[in-house]
Amino acid sequence: MVKTINMKQFISVLVLMDSSGKLIPKQIIWEDKAYVIDKVIDVKRAASLKAGGIGVRFRVIIGGQIRDLFLDDYRWFMEK
């Protein structure tokens, strides 16, 4: 039986901060490729159940697929 290990993939994120201080992620860089975030559909404090850790989870739509993007102590990551 092969066991899969899930890890955090730290990434670069282009973010807009509005006048109230709200963060709005607009684009991610994953393995040297840029992906536009089509829409942010949910933002809340949550744990990464696959990779571990807790932070602010941004549930986003990228290329028609729902993905979870986490902000943990000023670093952005996704579950790999």
Phi and psi restraints in degrees (range 20) as a CNS / XPLOR table:
assign (resid 1 and name C) (resid 2 and name N)
       (resid 2 and name CA) (resid 2 and name C) 1.0 -97.1 20.0 2
assign (resid 2 and name N) (resid 2 and name CA)
       (resid 2 and name C) (resid 3 and name N) 1.0 128.5 20.0 2
assign (resid 2 and name C) (resid 3 and name N)
       (resid 3 and name CA) (resid 3 and name C) 1.0 -100.9 20.0 2
assign (resid 3 and name N) (resid 3 and name CA)
       (resid 3 and name C) (resid 4 and name N) 1.0 128.9 20.0 2
assign (resid 3 and name C) (resid 4 and name N)
       (resid 4 and name CA) (resid 4 and name C) 1.0 -92.3 20.0 2
assign (resid 4 and name N) (resid 4 and name CA)
       (resid 4 and name C) (resid 5 and name N) 1.0 133.0 20.0 2
assign (resid 4 and name C) (resid 5 and name N)
       (resid 5 and name CA) (resid 5 and name C) 1.0 -104.3 20.0 2
assign (resid 5 and name N) (resid 5 and name CA)
       (resid 5 and name C) (resid 6 and name N) 1.0 120.8 20.0 2
assign (resid 5 and name C) (resid 6 and name N)
       (resid 6 and name CA) (resid 6 and name C) 1.0 -89.6 20.0 2
assign (resid 6 and name N) (resid 6 and name CA)
       (resid 6 and name C) (resid 7 and name N) 1.0 138.4 20.0 2
assign (resid 6 and name C) (resid 7 and name N)
       (resid 7 and name CA) (resid 7 and name C) 1.0 -133.8 20.0 2
assign (resid 7 and name N) (resid 7 and name CA)
       (resid 7 and name C) (resid 8 and name N) 1.0 162.7 20.0 2
assign (resid 7 and name C) (resid 8 and name N)
       (resid 8 and name CA) (resid 8 and name C) 1.0 -79.3 20.0 2
assign (resid 8 and name N) (resid 8 and name CA)
       (resid 8 and name C) (resid 9 and name N) 1.0 134.0 20.0 2
assign (resid 8 and name C) (resid 9 and name N)
       (resid 9 and name CA) (resid 9 and name C) 1.0 -109.1 20.0 2
assign (resid 9 and name N) (resid 9 and name CA)
       (resid 9 and name C) (resid 10 and name N) 1.0 104.2 20.0 2
assign (resid 9 and name C) (resid 10 and name N)
       (resid 10 and name CA) (resid 10 and name C) 1.0 -73.1 20.0 2
assign (resid 10 and name N) (resid 10 and name CA)
       (resid 10 and name C) (resid 11 and name N) 1.0 135.7 20.0 2
assign (resid 10 and name C) (resid 11 and name N)
       (resid 11 and name CA) (resid 11 and name C) 1.0 -135.5 20.0 2
assign (resid 11 and name N) (resid 11 and name CA)
       (resid 11 and name C) (resid 12 and name N) 1.0 165.0 20.0 2
assign (resid 11 and name C) (resid 12 and name N)
       (resid 12 and name CA) (resid 12 and name C) 1.0 -91.6 20.0 2
assign (resid 12 and name N) (resid 12 and name CA)
       (resid 12 and name C) (resid 13 and name N) 1.0 141.9 20.0 2
assign (resid 12 and name C) (resid 13 and name N)
       (resid 13 and name CA) (resid 13 and name C) 1.0 -134.5 20.0 2
assign (resid 13 and name N) (resid 13 and name CA)
       (resid 13 and name C) (resid 14 and name N) 1.0 131.4 20.0 2
assign (resid 13 and name C) (resid 14 and name N)
       (resid 14 and name CA) (resid 14 and name C) 1.0 -88.0 20.0 2
assign (resid 14 and name N) (resid 14 and name CA)
       (resid 14 and name C) (resid 15 and name N) 1.0 121.1 20.0 2
assign (resid 14 and name C) (resid 15 and name N)
       (resid 15 and name CA) (resid 15 and name C) 1.0 -126.8 20.0 2
assign (resid 15 and name N) (resid 15 and name CA)
       (resid 15 and name C) (resid 16 and name N) 1.0 139.9 20.0 2
assign (resid 15 and name C) (resid 16 and name N)
       (resid 16 and name CA) (resid 16 and name C) 1.0 -100.7 20.0 2
assign (resid 16 and name N) (resid 16 and name CA)
       (resid 16 and name C) (resid 17 and name N) 1.0 132.0 20.0 2
assign (resid 16 and name C) (resid 17 and name N)
       (resid 17 and name CA) (resid 17 and name C) 1.0 -110.3 20.0 2
assign (resid 17 and name N) (resid 17 and name CA)
       (resid 17 and name C) (resid 18 and name N) 1.0 120.9 20.0 2
assign (resid 17 and name C) (resid 18 and name N)
       (resid 18 and name CA) (resid 18 and name C) 1.0 -80.9 20.0 2
assign (resid 18 and name N) (resid 18 and name CA)
       (resid 18 and name C) (resid 19 and name N) 1.0 179.3 20.0 2
assign (resid 18 and name C) (resid 19 and name N)
       (resid 19 and name CA) (resid 19 and name C) 1.0 -65.5 20.0 2
assign (resid 19 and name N) (resid 19 and name CA)
       (resid 19 and name C) (resid 20 and name N) 1.0 -18.4 20.0 2
assign (resid 19 and name C) (resid 20 and name N)
       (resid 20 and name CA) (resid 20 and name C) 1.0 -91.4 20.0 2
assign (resid 20 and name N) (resid 20 and name CA)
       (resid 20 and name C) (resid 21 and name N) 1.0 -2.9 20.0 2
assign (resid 20 and name C) (resid 21 and name N)
       (resid 21 and name CA) (resid 21 and name C) 1.0 94.2 20.0 2
assign (resid 21 and name N) (resid 21 and name CA)
       (resid 21 and name C) (resid 22 and name N) 1.0 2.1 20.0 2
assign (resid 21 and name C) (resid 22 and name N)
       (resid 22 and name CA) (resid 22 and name C) 1.0 -70.8 20.0 2
assign (resid 22 and name N) (resid 22 and name CA)
       (resid 22 and name C) (resid 23 and name N) 1.0 132.3 20.0 2
assign (resid 22 and name C) (resid 23 and name N)
       (resid 23 and name CA) (resid 23 and name C) 1.0 -90.6 20.0 2
assign (resid 23 and name N) (resid 23 and name CA)
       (resid 23 and name C) (resid 24 and name N) 1.0 133.2 20.0 2
assign (resid 23 and name C) (resid 24 and name N)
       (resid 24 and name CA) (resid 24 and name C) 1.0 -128.8 20.0 2
assign (resid 24 and name N) (resid 24 and name CA)
       (resid 24 and name C) (resid 25 and name N) 1.0 100.8 20.0 2
assign (resid 24 and name C) (resid 25 and name N)
       (resid 25 and name CA) (resid 25 and name C) 1.0 -66.4 20.0 2
assign (resid 25 and name N) (resid 25 and name CA)
       (resid 25 and name C) (resid 26 and name N) 1.0 136.0 20.0 2
assign (resid 25 and name C) (resid 26 and name N)
       (resid 26 and name CA) (resid 26 and name C) 1.0 -115.2 20.0 2
assign (resid 26 and name N) (resid 26 and name CA)
       (resid 26 and name C) (resid 27 and name N) 1.0 -28.1 20.0 2
assign (resid 26 and name C) (resid 27 and name N)
       (resid 27 and name CA) (resid 27 and name C) 1.0 -158.3 20.0 2
assign (resid 27 and name N) (resid 27 and name CA)
       (resid 27 and name C) (resid 28 and name N) 1.0 145.0 20.0 2
assign (resid 27 and name C) (resid 28 and name N)
       (resid 28 and name CA) (resid 28 and name C) 1.0 -118.3 20.0 2
assign (resid 28 and name N) (resid 28 and name CA)
       (resid 28 and name C) (resid 29 and name N) 1.0 155.3 20.0 2
assign (resid 28 and name C) (resid 29 and name N)
       (resid 29 and name CA) (resid 29 and name C) 1.0 -115.1 20.0 2
assign (resid 29 and name N) (resid 29 and name CA)
       (resid 29 and name C) (resid 30 and name N) 1.0 112.9 20.0 2
assign (resid 29 and name C) (resid 30 and name N)
       (resid 30 and name CA) (resid 30 and name C) 1.0 -120.6 20.0 2
assign (resid 30 and name N) (resid 30 and name CA)
       (resid 30 and name C) (resid 31 and name N) 1.0 118.6 20.0 2
assign (resid 30 and name C) (resid 31 and name N)
       (resid 31 and name CA) (resid 31 and name C) 1.0 48.4 20.0 2
assign (resid 31 and name N) (resid 31 and name CA)
       (resid 31 and name C) (resid 32 and name N) 1.0 52.4 20.0 2
assign (resid 31 and name C) (resid 32 and name N)
       (resid 32 and name CA) (resid 32 and name C) 1.0 66.5 20.0 2
assign (resid 32 and name N) (resid 32 and name CA)
       (resid 32 and name C) (resid 33 and name N) 1.0 18.4 20.0 2
assign (resid 32 and name C) (resid 33 and name N)
       (resid 33 and name CA) (resid 33 and name C) 1.0 -126.2 20.0 2
assign (resid 33 and name N) (resid 33 and name CA)
       (resid 33 and name C) (resid 34 and name N) 1.0 137.0 20.0 2
assign (resid 33 and name C) (resid 34 and name N)
       (resid 34 and name CA) (resid 34 and name C) 1.0 -90.7 20.0 2
assign (resid 34 and name N) (resid 34 and name CA)
       (resid 34 and name C) (resid 35 and name N) 1.0 138.1 20.0 2
assign (resid 34 and name C) (resid 35 and name N)
       (resid 35 and name CA) (resid 35 and name C) 1.0 -129.3 20.0 2
assign (resid 35 and name N) (resid 35 and name CA)
       (resid 35 and name C) (resid 36 and name N) 1.0 129.0 20.0 2
assign (resid 35 and name C) (resid 36 and name N)
       (resid 36 and name CA) (resid 36 and name C) 1.0 -80.4 20.0 2
assign (resid 36 and name N) (resid 36 and name CA)
       (resid 36 and name C) (resid 37 and name N) 1.0 135.0 20.0 2
assign (resid 36 and name C) (resid 37 and name N)
       (resid 37 and name CA) (resid 37 and name C) 1.0 -85.2 20.0 2
assign (resid 37 and name N) (resid 37 and name CA)
       (resid 37 and name C) (resid 38 and name N) 1.0 114.4 20.0 2
assign (resid 37 and name C) (resid 38 and name N)
       (resid 38 and name CA) (resid 38 and name C) 1.0 -70.1 20.0 2
assign (resid 38 and name N) (resid 38 and name CA)
       (resid 38 and name C) (resid 39 and name N) 1.0 -39.7 20.0 2
assign (resid 38 and name C) (resid 39 and name N)
       (resid 39 and name CA) (resid 39 and name C) 1.0 -162.3 20.0 2
assign (resid 39 and name N) (resid 39 and name CA)
       (resid 39 and name C) (resid 40 and name N) 1.0 143.2 20.0 2
assign (resid 39 and name C) (resid 40 and name N)
       (resid 40 and name CA) (resid 40 and name C) 1.0 -96.6 20.0 2
assign (resid 40 and name N) (resid 40 and name CA)
       (resid 40 and name C) (resid 41 and name N) 1.0 121.3 20.0 2
assign (resid 40 and name C) (resid 41 and name N)
       (resid 41 and name CA) (resid 41 and name C) 1.0 -105.8 20.0 2
assign (resid 41 and name N) (resid 41 and name CA)
       (resid 41 and name C) (resid 42 and name N) 1.0 -15.3 20.0 2
assign (resid 41 and name C) (resid 42 and name N)
       (resid 42 and name CA) (resid 42 and name C) 1.0 -162.8 20.0 2
assign (resid 42 and name N) (resid 42 and name CA)
       (resid 42 and name C) (resid 43 and name N) 1.0 143.3 20.0 2
assign (resid 42 and name C) (resid 43 and name N)
       (resid 43 and name CA) (resid 43 and name C) 1.0 -137.5 20.0 2
assign (resid 43 and name N) (resid 43 and name CA)
       (resid 43 and name C) (resid 44 and name N) 1.0 124.6 20.0 2
assign (resid 43 and name C) (resid 44 and name N)
       (resid 44 and name CA) (resid 44 and name C) 1.0 -164.0 20.0 2
assign (resid 44 and name N) (resid 44 and name CA)
       (resid 44 and name C) (resid 45 and name N) 1.0 160.2 20.0 2
assign (resid 44 and name C) (resid 45 and name N)
       (resid 45 and name CA) (resid 45 and name C) 1.0 -71.8 20.0 2
assign (resid 45 and name N) (resid 45 and name CA)
       (resid 45 and name C) (resid 46 and name N) 1.0 126.9 20.0 2
assign (resid 45 and name C) (resid 46 and name N)
       (resid 46 and name CA) (resid 46 and name C) 1.0 -158.5 20.0 2
assign (resid 46 and name N) (resid 46 and name CA)
       (resid 46 and name C) (resid 47 and name N) 1.0 161.3 20.0 2
assign (resid 46 and name C) (resid 47 and name N)
       (resid 47 and name CA) (resid 47 and name C) 1.0 -91.8 20.0 2
assign (resid 47 and name N) (resid 47 and name CA)
       (resid 47 and name C) (resid 48 and name N) 1.0 148.5 20.0 2
assign (resid 47 and name C) (resid 48 and name N)
       (resid 48 and name CA) (resid 48 and name C) 1.0 -85.5 20.0 2
assign (resid 48 and name N) (resid 48 and name CA)
       (resid 48 and name C) (resid 49 and name N) 1.0 105.2 20.0 2
assign (resid 48 and name C) (resid 49 and name N)
       (resid 49 and name CA) (resid 49 and name C) 1.0 -73.0 20.0 2
assign (resid 49 and name N) (resid 49 and name CA)
       (resid 49 and name C) (resid 50 and name N) 1.0 -24.7 20.0 2
assign (resid 49 and name C) (resid 50 and name N)
       (resid 50 and name CA) (resid 50 and name C) 1.0 -87.5 20.0 2
assign (resid 50 and name N) (resid 50 and name CA)
       (resid 50 and name C) (resid 51 and name N) 1.0 -39.6 20.0 2
assign (resid 50 and name C) (resid 51 and name N)
       (resid 51 and name CA) (resid 51 and name C) 1.0 -109.2 20.0 2
assign (resid 51 and name N) (resid 51 and name CA)
       (resid 51 and name C) (resid 52 and name N) 1.0 -11.5 20.0 2
assign (resid 51 and name C) (resid 52 and name N)
       (resid 52 and name CA) (resid 52 and name C) 1.0 87.4 20.0 2
assign (resid 52 and name N) (resid 52 and name CA)
       (resid 52 and name C) (resid 53 and name N) 1.0 158.7 20.0 2
assign (resid 52 and name C) (resid 53 and name N)
       (resid 53 and name CA) (resid 53 and name C) 1.0 100.0 20.0 2
assign (resid 53 and name N) (resid 53 and name CA)
       (resid 53 and name C) (resid 54 and name N) 1.0 165.8 20.0 2
assign (resid 53 and name C) (resid 54 and name N)
       (resid 54 and name CA) (resid 54 and name C) 1.0 -139.4 20.0 2
assign (resid 54 and name N) (resid 54 and name CA)
       (resid 54 and name C) (resid 55 and name N) 1.0 148.7 20.0 2
assign (resid 54 and name C) (resid 55 and name N)
       (resid 55 and name CA) (resid 55 and name C) 1.0 -177.6 20.0 2
assign (resid 55 and name N) (resid 55 and name CA)
       (resid 55 and name C) (resid 56 and name N) 1.0 -156.6 20.0 2
assign (resid 55 and name C) (resid 56 and name N)
       (resid 56 and name CA) (resid 56 and name C) 1.0 -91.3 20.0 2
assign (resid 56 and name N) (resid 56 and name CA)
       (resid 56 and name C) (resid 57 and name N) 1.0 123.2 20.0 2
assign (resid 56 and name C) (resid 57 and name N)
       (resid 57 and name CA) (resid 57 and name C) 1.0 -99.2 20.0 2
assign (resid 57 and name N) (resid 57 and name CA)
       (resid 57 and name C) (resid 58 and name N) 1.0 124.4 20.0 2
assign (resid 57 and name C) (resid 58 and name N)
       (resid 58 and name CA) (resid 58 and name C) 1.0 -104.2 20.0 2
assign (resid 58 and name N) (resid 58 and name CA)
       (resid 58 and name C) (resid 59 and name N) 1.0 112.7 20.0 2
assign (resid 58 and name C) (resid 59 and name N)
       (resid 59 and name CA) (resid 59 and name C) 1.0 -87.8 20.0 2
assign (resid 59 and name N) (resid 59 and name CA)
       (resid 59 and name C) (resid 60 and name N) 1.0 119.1 20.0 2
assign (resid 59 and name C) (resid 60 and name N)
       (resid 60 and name CA) (resid 60 and name C) 1.0 -126.8 20.0 2
assign (resid 60 and name N) (resid 60 and name CA)
       (resid 60 and name C) (resid 61 and name N) 1.0 162.7 20.0 2
assign (resid 60 and name C) (resid 61 and name N)
       (resid 61 and name CA) (resid 61 and name C) 1.0 -111.0 20.0 2
assign (resid 61 and name N) (resid 61 and name CA)
       (resid 61 and name C) (resid 62 and name N) 1.0 123.4 20.0 2
assign (resid 61 and name C) (resid 62 and name N)
       (resid 62 and name CA) (resid 62 and name C) 1.0 -128.0 20.0 2
assign (resid 62 and name N) (resid 62 and name CA)
       (resid 62 and name C) (resid 63 and name N) 1.0 118.4 20.0 2
assign (resid 62 and name C) (resid 63 and name N)
       (resid 63 and name CA) (resid 63 and name C) 1.0 58.4 20.0 2
assign (resid 63 and name N) (resid 63 and name CA)
       (resid 63 and name C) (resid 64 and name N) 1.0 34.2 20.0 2
assign (resid 63 and name C) (resid 64 and name N)
       (resid 64 and name CA) (resid 64 and name C) 1.0 82.5 20.0 2
assign (resid 64 and name N) (resid 64 and name CA)
       (resid 64 and name C) (resid 65 and name N) 1.0 1.4 20.0 2
assign (resid 64 and name C) (resid 65 and name N)
       (resid 65 and name CA) (resid 65 and name C) 1.0 -116.0 20.0 2
assign (resid 65 and name N) (resid 65 and name CA)
       (resid 65 and name C) (resid 66 and name N) 1.0 142.0 20.0 2
assign (resid 65 and name C) (resid 66 and name N)
       (resid 66 and name CA) (resid 66 and name C) 1.0 -81.8 20.0 2
assign (resid 66 and name N) (resid 66 and name CA)
       (resid 66 and name C) (resid 67 and name N) 1.0 129.8 20.0 2
assign (resid 66 and name C) (resid 67 and name N)
       (resid 67 and name CA) (resid 67 and name C) 1.0 -133.8 20.0 2
assign (resid 67 and name N) (resid 67 and name CA)
       (resid 67 and name C) (resid 68 and name N) 1.0 152.8 20.0 2
assign (resid 67 and name C) (resid 68 and name N)
       (resid 68 and name CA) (resid 68 and name C) 1.0 -103.7 20.0 2
assign (resid 68 and name N) (resid 68 and name CA)
       (resid 68 and name C) (resid 69 and name N) 1.0 128.2 20.0 2
assign (resid 68 and name C) (resid 69 and name N)
       (resid 69 and name CA) (resid 69 and name C) 1.0 -119.6 20.0 2
assign (resid 69 and name N) (resid 69 and name CA)
       (resid 69 and name C) (resid 70 and name N) 1.0 128.4 20.0 2
assign (resid 69 and name C) (resid 70 and name N)
       (resid 70 and name CA) (resid 70 and name C) 1.0 -114.3 20.0 2
assign (resid 70 and name N) (resid 70 and name CA)
       (resid 70 and name C) (resid 71 and name N) 1.0 143.5 20.0 2
assign (resid 70 and name C) (resid 71 and name N)
       (resid 71 and name CA) (resid 71 and name C) 1.0 -116.4 20.0 2
assign (resid 71 and name N) (resid 71 and name CA)
       (resid 71 and name C) (resid 72 and name N) 1.0 115.6 20.0 2
assign (resid 71 and name C) (resid 72 and name N)
       (resid 72 and name CA) (resid 72 and name C) 1.0 -130.8 20.0 2
assign (resid 72 and name N) (resid 72 and name CA)
       (resid 72 and name C) (resid 73 and name N) 1.0 109.5 20.0 2
assign (resid 72 and name C) (resid 73 and name N)
       (resid 73 and name CA) (resid 73 and name C) 1.0 51.7 20.0 2
assign (resid 73 and name N) (resid 73 and name CA)
       (resid 73 and name C) (resid 74 and name N) 1.0 52.1 20.0 2
assign (resid 73 and name C) (resid 74 and name N)
       (resid 74 and name CA) (resid 74 and name C) 1.0 68.8 20.0 2
assign (resid 74 and name N) (resid 74 and name CA)
       (resid 74 and name C) (resid 75 and name N) 1.0 13.9 20.0 2
assign (resid 74 and name C) (resid 75 and name N)
       (resid 75 and name CA) (resid 75 and name C) 1.0 -123.2 20.0 2
assign (resid 75 and name N) (resid 75 and name CA)
       (resid 75 and name C) (resid 76 and name N) 1.0 137.0 20.0 2
assign (resid 75 and name C) (resid 76 and name N)
       (resid 76 and name CA) (resid 76 and name C) 1.0 -96.3 20.0 2
assign (resid 76 and name N) (resid 76 and name CA)
       (resid 76 and name C) (resid 77 and name N) 1.0 139.4 20.0 2
assign (resid 76 and name C) (resid 77 and name N)
       (resid 77 and name CA) (resid 77 and name C) 1.0 -147.5 20.0 2
assign (resid 77 and name N) (resid 77 and name CA)
       (resid 77 and name C) (resid 78 and name N) 1.0 160.1 20.0 2
assign (resid 77 and name C) (resid 78 and name N)
       (resid 78 and name CA) (resid 78 and name C) 1.0 -126.8 20.0 2
assign (resid 78 and name N) (resid 78 and name CA)
       (resid 78 and name C) (resid 79 and name N) 1.0 160.0 20.0 2
assign (resid 78 and name C) (resid 79 and name N)
       (resid 79 and name CA) (resid 79 and name C) 1.0 -78.8 20.0 2
assign (resid 79 and name N) (resid 79 and name CA)
       (resid 79 and name C) (resid 80 and name N) 1.0 129.9 20.0 2
